[in-house]
Amino acid sequence: MLKLMLGLFGCLVACTATAAPQLDKLTLPKGFHAAVYSDQVPNAREIALGAKGTVFVGSNSAGKVYALTDSKNDGHADKVRVIASGLKLPVGVAFKNGDLYISAVSRILVLRDIENHLDDPPKPEVIYDKFPSETHHGWKFIAFGPDGKLYVPIGAPCNICDKDKDYAKLTRMNADGSGLEDVAFGIRNTMGFDWQPKTRQLWFTDNGRDLMGDDMPSDELNRLSRVGEHFGYPYCHQGDTLDSEFGQGKNCKDFTAPVYKLGAHVAALGMRFYEGSQFPANYKGAIIVAEHGSWNRTKKSGYRVMVAHLYGDKVTAYEPLLDGFEQNEQTWGRPVDVQPLPDGSLLVSDDLAGALYRVTYQSP
């Protein structure tokens, strides 16, 4: 328990501290380049794009939502506005029909017609306020699906516990906050999901439980094939390992196994399908994953942006795109989310350095 408390304290400090971006330490594949899009976004978490090119970013302990504009179209945000403040862990942001949706633990808020009011943002409108109030895994990545519904996870309020179907699941609702329904279960804490453009199937990351050792269990990359599917937590981890306490009498074959094991404690968070044309052809259709990094592993893992290349529903390779946030057990950055831009470049948020980076490619 002492180790858990110390670890959580260390994570809290790491997640709220601010370090300067150190681009000279980053490594990328040949032809790729990284530049600072903005270093004025404390606790930068999920990224969403507006219809007019505004980059919206949620935050963690800063309690703010930011709007970034690149009016010179030179790949750098020349203006950073705070468009909402005083919110409780407003990590998630999603844009639809001119409105910006924000997750704030138990509530979903909306800023109406926001891109026309960046300098005089409206008061956030509450459209739903009945999610659990626990902050342990209470912050929420949110996104609109191809069905027009807003998808909202409810993380487990613990490291490992059995709350039946009240927690550890993914839900969805109509854009006005009505019609909340369950989508999938057995999901400990997903902080990133996206829909494959061709199949419209939902893929998502999930964080494995702690305190099973340095190398167990793995974080997961999952694919939803039907509503009501169960992905194992808290009974079965990484598709093949029963929990010592909650797995008694269970069988891992009764739950959906991950498409791919991402590694233990890497803290896989934001993920998006890459459909742009700027990167090499083999990146098109791949999944880009932000690994926030471990907090209680003897030797750190994660702290990088990865690419999962696919063939059908199989991962054929999982390789680094942006690495170097951690070197020799020293950390200066922690990737949180990834967001392709219309020109085919990629934004990466970093809550430790309070920055966004723009990854571009030029043929060498």
C-alpha positions as CSV (number, residue, x, y, z in Angstrom):
1,M,0.0,0.0,0.0
2,L,2.9,2.4,0.8
3,K,4.4,1.7,-2.6
4,L,1.0,2.4,-4.2
5,M,0.6,5.7,-2.3
6,L,4.1,6.8,-3.1
7,G,3.6,5.9,-6.7
8,L,0.4,7.8,-7.0
9,F,2.0,10.8,-5.4
10,G,4.9,10.6,-7.8
11,C,2.5,10.4,-10.7
12,L,0.6,13.4,-9.4
13,V,3.8,15.4,-9.2
14,A,5.0,14.3,-12.6
15,C,1.6,15.1,-14.2
16,T,1.4,18.6,-12.8
17,A,5.0,19.7,-13.1
18,T,6.2,21.5,-16.1
19,A,9.4,20.7,-18.0
20,A,10.7,22.5,-21.0
21,P,10.4,20.7,-24.4
22,Q,13.8,19.2,-25.4
23,L,13.4,18.6,-29.1
24,D,17.1,17.7,-29.4
25,K,16.5,14.6,-27.5
26,L,13.7,13.3,-29.7
27,T,14.3,10.6,-32.3
28,L,12.2,9.9,-35.3
29,P,12.4,7.7,-38.4
30,K,14.3,9.0,-41.4
31,G,12.5,11.9,-43.1
32,F,10.3,12.8,-40.1
33,H,10.7,16.0,-38.1
34,A,9.3,17.4,-34.9
35,A,8.7,21.0,-34.0
36,V,7.0,22.8,-31.1
37,Y,3.5,23.8,-32.2
38,S,3.0,25.5,-28.8
39,D,4.7,25.4,-25.4
40,Q,2.0,27.4,-23.7
41,V,-0.6,24.7,-22.9
42,P,-0.2,23.5,-19.3
43,N,-1.3,19.9,-18.6
44,A,-2.2,19.4,-22.3
45,R,-4.3,16.3,-22.8
46,E,-6.9,15.5,-25.5
47,I,-6.9,17.3,-28.8
48,A,-9.9,18.1,-31.0
49,L,-10.0,20.0,-34.3
50,G,-12.6,22.7,-35.2
51,A,-14.1,23.2,-38.6
52,K,-12.2,26.4,-39.1
53,G,-8.8,24.9,-38.1
54,T,-8.9,25.8,-34.4
55,V,-7.0,23.3,-32.2
56,F,-8.8,22.6,-28.9
57,V,-6.9,21.1,-26.0
58,G,-8.3,19.8,-22.7
59,S,-6.2,19.8,-19.6
60,N,-5.8,17.8,-16.4
61,S,-5.0,19.7,-13.1
62,A,-4.9,23.0,-14.9
63,G,-8.7,22.9,-15.1
64,K,-8.7,24.8,-18.3
65,V,-9.6,24.3,-22.0
66,Y,-7.5,26.0,-24.6
67,A,-8.0,27.1,-28.2
68,L,-4.9,27.4,-30.4
69,T,-4.8,29.2,-33.7
70,D,-2.2,29.2,-36.4
71,S,-3.2,32.4,-38.3
72,K,0.1,32.5,-40.3
73,N,-0.3,28.9,-41.4
74,D,3.3,28.3,-40.6
75,G,2.9,25.2,-38.4
76,H,3.1,27.1,-35.1
77,A,0.2,28.4,-32.9
78,D,0.6,32.2,-32.7
79,K,-2.3,32.6,-30.2
80,V,-3.3,30.4,-27.2
81,R,-6.6,31.4,-25.6
82,V,-8.2,30.0,-22.4
83,I,-11.9,29.4,-23.4
84,A,-13.0,27.7,-20.2
85,S,-11.5,27.5,-16.7
86,G,-12.2,26.4,-13.2
87,L,-13.4,23.0,-14.4
88,K,-12.7,19.6,-12.7
89,L,-10.2,17.6,-14.8
90,P,-11.5,18.8,-18.2
91,V,-9.4,16.3,-20.1
92,G,-11.7,15.4,-23.0
93,V,-12.7,17.6,-25.9
94,A,-14.8,16.8,-29.0
95,F,-16.1,19.0,-31.7
96,K,-19.3,18.7,-33.6
97,N,-21.5,21.1,-35.6
98,G,-19.7,24.2,-34.4
99,D,-19.9,23.2,-30.7
100,L,-17.1,22.0,-28.4
101,Y,-18.0,19.2,-25.9
102,I,-15.9,18.9,-22.7
103,S,-15.7,16.1,-20.2
104,A,-15.3,17.2,-16.6
105,V,-15.5,13.9,-14.5
106,S,-19.2,13.7,-13.7
107,R,-20.4,16.2,-16.3
108,I,-20.4,16.8,-20.1
109,L,-20.3,20.5,-21.0
110,V,-20.8,22.3,-24.3
111,L,-19.4,25.6,-25.6
112,R,-21.8,26.6,-28.4
113,D,-20.6,28.1,-31.7
114,I,-17.2,28.4,-30.1
115,E,-15.0,29.2,-33.2
116,N,-17.0,32.4,-33.7
117,H,-16.5,33.4,-30.0
118,L,-12.9,32.5,-29.2
119,D,-12.3,36.0,-27.7
120,D,-15.6,36.0,-25.8
121,P,-16.4,32.3,-25.1
122,P,-19.9,31.5,-23.9
123,K,-20.6,30.0,-20.5
124,P,-20.3,26.2,-20.6
125,E,-23.7,24.6,-20.9
126,V,-24.2,21.3,-19.0
127,I,-25.9,18.6,-21.1
128,Y,-25.2,15.7,-18.7
129,D,-24.2,15.6,-15.0
130,K,-24.9,12.1,-13.8
131,F,-21.5,10.3,-14.4
132,P,-19.7,9.1,-11.3
133,S,-17.9,11.7,-9.3
134,E,-14.8,9.7,-8.4
135,T,-11.6,11.1,-9.8
136,H,-9.7,7.8,-9.8
137,H,-9.8,7.1,-13.5
138,G,-12.6,9.7,-13.6
139,W,-11.1,11.9,-16.3
140,K,-12.5,11.1,-19.7
141,F,-11.4,11.0,-23.3
142,I,-14.5,11.6,-25.5
143,A,-15.2,11.4,-29.2
144,F,-18.1,11.4,-31.6
145,G,-18.6,8.2,-33.6
146,P,-19.8,7.8,-37.1
147,D,-23.3,7.2,-35.7
148,G,-23.3,10.9,-34.5
149,K,-23.2,9.8,-30.8
150,L,-20.8,11.0,-28.2
151,Y,-18.8,8.1,-26.7
152,V,-17.8,8.5,-23.0
153,P,-15.9,6.0,-20.9
154,I,-16.5,5.3,-17.2
155,G,-13.2,4.0,-15.8
156,A,-12.8,1.7,-12.8
157,P,-12.6,3.8,-9.6
158,C,-9.7,1.7,-8.4
159,N,-6.7,-0.3,-9.4
160,I,-8.6,-3.5,-9.3
161,C,-12.2,-4.0,-8.1
162,D,-15.5,-5.5,-9.2
163,K,-18.2,-2.9,-9.6
164,D,-20.3,-5.2,-11.9
165,K,-21.5,-3.1,-14.8
166,D,-21.6,0.3,-13.1
167,Y,-18.0,1.1,-14.0
168,A,-15.2,-0.1,-16.3
169,K,-17.2,0.4,-19.4
170,L,-17.8,2.6,-22.5
171,T,-21.1,4.5,-23.0
172,R,-22.6,6.7,-25.6
173,M,-25.2,9.4,-25.7
174,N,-27.0,11.7,-28.2
175,A,-25.4,15.1,-28.8
176,D,-28.0,16.7,-26.5
177,G,-27.1,14.4,-23.6
178,S,-30.1,12.2,-23.9
179,G,-30.3,8.4,-24.6
180,L,-27.3,7.3,-22.5
181,E,-26.6,3.6,-23.2
182,D,-23.8,1.1,-22.5
183,V,-21.6,0.0,-25.4
184,A,-19.0,-2.3,-23.9
185,F,-17.8,-3.7,-20.6
186,G,-14.6,-5.0,-18.9
187,I,-12.6,-1.9,-19.9
188,R,-10.5,-0.7,-17.0
189,N,-9.6,2.8,-18.3
190,T,-9.6,3.7,-21.9
191,M,-8.1,7.1,-22.7
192,G,-8.1,6.8,-26.5
193,F,-10.4,5.4,-29.2
194,D,-11.1,6.0,-32.9
195,W,-13.2,4.4,-35.7
196,Q,-11.5,2.7,-38.6
197,P,-12.6,4.7,-41.6
198,K,-13.4,1.8,-44.0
199,T,-15.0,-0.6,-41.5
200,R,-16.4,2.0,-39.1
201,Q,-15.4,-0.3,-36.2
202,L,-14.3,1.1,-32.9
203,W,-10.7,0.5,-31.8
204,F,-9.4,1.6,-28.3
205,T,-6.5,1.5,-25.9
206,D,-6.9,0.2,-22.4
207,N,-4.6,0.4,-19.4
208,G,-3.8,-2.8,-17.5
209,R,-4.0,-3.1,-13.8
210,D,-1.0,-2.2,-11.5
211,L,0.8,-4.2,-8.8
212,M,1.2,-7.5,-10.7
213,G,4.9,-6.9,-11.3
214,D,7.0,-5.1,-13.8
215,D,6.0,-7.1,-16.8
216,M,2.3,-7.9,-16.1
217,P,-0.2,-7.3,-17.4
218,S,0.1,-5.6,-20.8
219,D,-1.8,-2.6,-21.9
220,E,-4.2,-3.4,-24.7
221,L,-5.2,-2.4,-28.2
222,N,-8.8,-3.6,-28.6
223,R,-11.4,-3.7,-31.4
224,L,-15.2,-3.7,-30.7
225,S,-17.2,-6.1,-32.9
226,R,-20.6,-5.9,-31.2
227,V,-22.4,-3.8,-28.6
228,G,-22.3,-5.4,-25.2
229,E,-18.9,-7.1,-25.7
230,H,-16.9,-7.7,-22.5
231,F,-13.1,-7.3,-22.6
232,G,-12.2,-9.0,-19.4
233,Y,-11.5,-6.6,-16.6
234,P,-11.4,-7.3,-13.6
235,Y,-11.5,-11.0,-14.2
236,C,-9.0,-11.6,-17.0
237,H,-6.0,-9.4,-18.1
238,Q,-4.4,-9.1,-21.5
239,G,-6.7,-11.9,-22.8
240,D,-4.9,-14.8,-21.2
241,T,-4.2,-14.2,-17.5
242,L,-6.9,-14.6,-14.8
243,D,-6.8,-12.1,-11.9
244,S,-5.6,-13.7,-8.6
245,E,-8.6,-12.4,-6.7
246,F,-11.4,-11.7,-9.2
247,G,-10.6,-14.4,-11.7
248,Q,-11.6,-17.3,-9.6
249,G,-14.2,-19.4,-11.4
250,K,-13.7,-17.4,-14.6
251,N,-12.3,-18.4,-18.0
252,C,-10.4,-16.0,-20.2
253,K,-12.0,-17.6,-23.3
254,D,-15.3,-16.0,-22.2
255,F,-14.0,-12.5,-22.8
256,T,-12.7,-10.7,-25.9
257,A,-8.9,-10.8,-26.1
258,P,-6.9,-7.7,-27.3
259,V,-5.9,-7.4,-30.9
260,Y,-2.4,-6.6,-29.7
261,K,-0.5,-6.4,-26.4
262,L,1.1,-3.0,-26.2
263,G,3.5,-3.7,-23.2
264,A,3.2,-3.6,-19.4
265,H,2.6,-0.2,-17.8
266,V,3.3,1.9,-20.9
267,A,0.0,3.8,-20.2
268,A,-1.3,3.8,-23.8
269,L,-3.6,6.8,-24.0
270,G,-4.7,8.7,-27.1
271,M,-4.9,6.9,-30.5
272,R,-6.1,7.8,-34.0
273,F,-6.1,6.2,-37.4
274,Y,-3.8,8.0,-39.8
275,E,-5.5,8.7,-43.1
276,G,-3.3,11.6,-44.4
277,S,-1.1,11.6,-47.4
278,Q,2.0,13.4,-46.1
279,F,3.5,10.4,-44.3
280,P,4.9,7.5,-46.4
281,A,2.2,5.2,-47.9
282,N,2.7,2.4,-45.4
283,Y,1.4,4.8,-42.6
284,K,-2.0,5.2,-44.3
285,G,-4.5,3.3,-42.3
286,A,-2.2,2.7,-39.4
287,I,-3.0,3.5,-35.7
288,I,-0.9,6.1,-34.0
289,V,-0.7,5.6,-30.2
290,A,0.6,7.9,-27.4
291,E,2.2,6.1,-24.6
292,H,2.2,8.3,-21.5
293,G,4.7,6.1,-19.7
294,S,4.9,4.0,-16.5
295,W,4.8,5.4,-13.0
296,N,5.6,2.4,-10.8
297,R,7.8,0.1,-12.9
298,T,11.3,-0.6,-11.8
299,K,12.6,0.4,-15.2
300,K,10.5,3.0,-17.0
301,S,8.5,2.0,-20.1
302,G,6.5,3.9,-22.6
303,Y,7.1,7.7,-22.9
304,R,6.9,7.6,-26.7
305,V,4.5,7.8,-29.7
306,M,4.1,4.5,-31.5
307,V,2.6,3.3,-34.8
308,A,0.6,0.1,-35.2
309,H,0.7,-1.0,-38.8
310,L,-2.4,-3.2,-39.7
311,Y,-3.2,-5.9,-42.2
312,G,-7.0,-6.3,-41.9
313,D,-7.6,-6.6,-38.2
314,K,-4.1,-7.8,-37.4
315,V,-1.2,-5.7,-36.2
316,T,1.8,-6.5,-38.4
317,A,4.3,-4.2,-36.7
318,Y,4.4,-1.9,-33.7
319,E,7.3,0.6,-34.0
320,P,8.3,4.0,-32.6
321,L,7.4,7.3,-34.4
322,L,8.5,9.8,-31.7
323,D,10.9,8.7,-29.0
324,G,13.3,10.2,-26.5
325,F,10.9,11.7,-23.9
326,E,12.7,9.4,-21.4
327,Q,16.4,8.7,-21.3
328,N,18.4,6.9,-18.7
329,E,15.3,6.9,-16.4
330,Q,15.0,10.7,-16.6
331,T,11.8,12.0,-18.1
332,W,11.1,15.5,-19.5
333,G,7.9,14.7,-21.5
334,R,4.8,12.5,-21.5
335,P,2.8,12.0,-24.7
336,V,-1.0,12.0,-24.1
337,D,-2.9,12.3,-27.4
338,V,-2.2,12.4,-31.1
339,Q,-4.3,14.2,-33.8
340,P,-3.7,14.2,-37.5
341,L,-4.1,17.6,-39.2
342,P,-5.7,18.2,-42.6
343,D,-2.3,18.7,-44.2
344,G,-1.2,15.2,-43.1
345,S,1.0,16.3,-40.3
346,L,0.4,15.1,-36.7
347,L,0.0,16.9,-33.4
348,V,1.1,15.3,-30.2
349,S,0.2,16.6,-26.8
350,D,2.5,16.5,-23.8
351,D,1.1,17.2,-20.3
352,L,4.4,17.2,-18.5
353,A,6.1,19.9,-20.7
354,G,2.7,21.7,-21.3
355,A,3.3,21.5,-25.0
356,L,2.1,20.3,-28.4
357,Y,4.5,19.1,-31.1
358,R,3.9,18.9,-34.8
359,V,5.3,15.9,-36.6
360,T,5.9,16.4,-40.4
361,Y,7.5,14.3,-43.1
362,Q,9.7,15.3,-46.1
363,S,11.1,12.6,-48.4
364,P,14.9,12.4,-47.6
